[in-house]
Amino acid sequence: MGVAQVAGIMAAKQTWQLIPMCHPLLLTGVDIGFTIDEAASAVDIVATVRTTGKTGVEMEALTAVSVAALTIYDMAKAVDKGMVVEYVRLTAKSGGKSGNYVRSDHD
């Protein structure tokens, strides 16, 4: 998980180079956590991204989770090529131009 964590952090910092119309942001923090659900053979990934700027960092968080998941897939594909990366979604945000948001079906 350490490699996936580093990949996710690096991706958050490079989002502006990956997604058109995103601009570089000074990120003050990127945290990535993993919860392994052995019964479901699943890994839940949560990224928390912070900035002091007056903009949201949703794209950076979503990119971090996506790249961390793809990194896990890359490392485990020899065991199961049928793995699925799914349910990448914003669960909550605060600040930025559009204000606060909390997903209504957030677990």
C-alpha angles and dihedrals in degrees: 000000000000092000091048090049092053091045091052093049091048090049093052089054092049099043091112089061094049105043120053116240094019113121129212113272132195101240116202095191144005119187123180123190132187130205116191116211103194094181091058094034087234141131120211113207124198124186123194115192126185136189135169090218124105094252137084122255099206094122091051092052093046091048091049092053093045095051093044089053092047089050091054089049091051092051095045102037092101088064098042125004089181095072116132129216107207147149099040102169145146110257101178143349138177131199129010128103095301095048127218127351133182120183109239095220094046112145 
